[in-house]
Amino acid sequence: MAITDDVLVIGGGLAGVTAALAASDAAEDARIRLVTYRQSTLRHASGLIDVLGYAPGNTDDQQQPIADPFTALESLPESHPYQRVGVDAVREALAFFDEVAGDAYAGAHTDRNALVPTHGGTVKPTARYPVSTAEGVASDDRDTLLVGFETLPDFDAPLAAAHLEAAGAPFDARGVTLSFPGIGRDDAKVTRYAHLLDHDERVETLTGETGAREALAATVNPHLDGESRVGFPAILGDDHPAAVREALSDTLGADVFEVPMGPPSLPGLRLEELLYDALESAGVRVTSGVPVVDYETVAVDSMGANSTAGESETAAIDHVVVDRNGAQIPHEADQYVLATGGLVGKGIESNRKRVTEPLFDCYVPHATDRYDWFVDDVFGEQPYARFGVVPDEDLRPLNSDDDPEFSNLRAAGAVLGGYDYAAEKSGAGVSLATGYVAGTRAGEGCQ
Ligand SMILES: Cc1cc2nc3c(=O)[nH]c(=O)nc-3n(C[C@H](O)[C@H](O)[C@H](O)COP(=O)(O)OP(=O)(O)OC[C@H]3O[C@@H](n4cnc5c(N)ncnc54)[C@H](O)[C@@H]3O)c2cc1C
């Protein structure tokens, strides 16, 4: 017996979750399901929502970050996903995200990118950022103390401070490396730091046992030299980040902010939690830990109805097959969204001969010779970074004849080609905008 829904979203990353929420918003009574296999890149990503930080194709490392991404969107190449959905849809998707994220995120007050310091000491142009990072934005000229920990070598605070100064930040930055009270091992997970602070666990200090928050503030205090803000690696609590920052700020007498780190990323984990809570509140059914492994099609006429012999026809996805520990379970829906990620999420795969979209075998344009898939200059414009399916304006993947592969399949996020999110700093923005459009259209399509 097939499990029946109206919209089925495949992939639980930012694009898939946004598509499922948008479908549920567009079709309130519809049954929306999201099926996802492994962890998405959400928990590896910084938690920042980048719309467009740098113009595509410009590999000059002196390139200035884009101040206003919206003005830059119009001049993107025709093949870019933002061109498919249009600037208005990008705005609508961000407004949709602002509604879902509520006061956990900042940046909606302006069209301009904020410059957020990251753990390498670079500043990142981003459109939406967790409130935990807000006091650290680089356009603010208050002097800054960065605090790193011996047991957390991923964040070298003195080096990051020097990089910020070298990059011309409009403030003085200093960095210190201290020991984190209650943590002696350098293989402790970031969640361990967060847990200690969330629960204000008792820790041993030179002056006896005290709460972790007070102990941390006491460790940092002697190093303050008039700075009015203090930056920490993004480990300041998981369940109660605002309370942890407030407690530290009260004791230090300075504003406190987080510096986004590489994977595993607590701001990424918090964003994932926030999004999955929103799915639950919206009544979206989530089936996780299982892959979609196959599908069946049905011929439909131009109106999408099952076609009878001789009528002009295209294919529609009739149902997909989910593999649950060897049991093949059919899932059928009216509309489908493919949000399985790119080369990282395994939504796009390659071997020595071909680059493929492994689930529906949608067309992925690429050179026949694999030596043309990359250029020797590592920081050059890498063709492989743009590999992905090519959508129409309805975000339906097109075949090599420019016809929709399937009448009821749309694609969103990193499975789409035509952009290099790492170079452009556009990953989450494209996932939000295309997830929003694909989900809305799928929701509208099932009514
Ligand atoms: C390390 C890292 C850091 C990043 N940092 C930033 C950043 O700072 N700012 C920014 O804007 N963007 C960043 N990005 C990019 C970005 O956030 C996302 O990668 C991008 O948004 C893609 O999201 P997605 O939902 O399309 O795919 P993914 O997040 O890759 O999710 C795809 C999901 O689909 C599932 N899936 C795949 N195949 C199947 C199947 N057959 N059946 C069921 N499920 C399946 C996968 O298991 C996965 O859960 C970063 C990415 C990475 C990897």
The ligand as a Gaussian input file, in Angstrom:
#p B3LYP/6-31G(d) Opt

LIG

0 1
 C       30.610000      23.174000       5.292000
 C       29.571000      24.063000       4.660000
 C       29.492000      25.379000       5.068000
 C       28.544000      26.222000       4.483000
 N       28.457000      27.505000       4.932000
 C       27.516000      28.308000       4.395000
 C       27.379000      29.657000       4.855000
 O       28.096000      30.111000       5.714000
 N       26.414000      30.440000       4.292000
 C       25.583000      29.967000       3.323000
 O       24.732000      30.712000       2.854000
 N       25.686000      28.678000       2.858000
 C       26.626000      27.861000       3.383000
 N       26.729000      26.581000       2.937000
 C       25.840000      26.125000       1.846000
 C       24.464000      25.880000       2.248000
 O       24.011000      26.208000       3.394000
 C       23.879000      24.564000       1.820000
 O       24.822000      23.677000       1.454000
 C       22.970000      24.784000       0.767000
 O       22.041000      25.635000       1.226000
 C       22.399000      23.481000       0.264000
 O       21.304000      23.070000       0.971000
 P       20.348000      21.930000       0.382000
 O       19.154000      21.883000       1.248000
 O       20.150000      22.112000      -1.072000
 O       21.212000      20.579000       0.506000
 P       21.779000      19.772000       1.718000
 O       21.930000      20.610000       2.912000
 O       22.976000      19.062000       1.194000
 O       20.624000      18.707000       2.041000
 C       20.309000      17.664000       1.169000
 C       19.588000      16.598000       1.976000
 O       19.021000      15.647000       1.062000
 C       19.238000      14.348000       1.575000
 N       19.184000      13.370000       0.475000
 C       20.053000      13.257000      -0.558000
 N       19.655000      12.227000      -1.365000
 C       18.518000      11.704000      -0.811000
 C       17.635000      10.626000      -1.153000
 N       17.829000       9.883000      -2.260000
 N       16.584000      10.362000      -0.352000
 C       16.344000      11.109000       0.752000
 N       17.157000      12.147000       1.145000
 C       18.212000      12.432000       0.374000
 C       20.622000      14.440000       2.224000
 O       20.832000      13.369000       3.113000
 C       20.525000      15.807000       2.904000
 O       19.901000      15.690000       4.159000
 C       27.668000      25.721000       3.478000
 C       27.757000      24.395000       3.058000
 C       28.698000      23.572000       3.636000
 C       28.805000      22.158000       3.158000

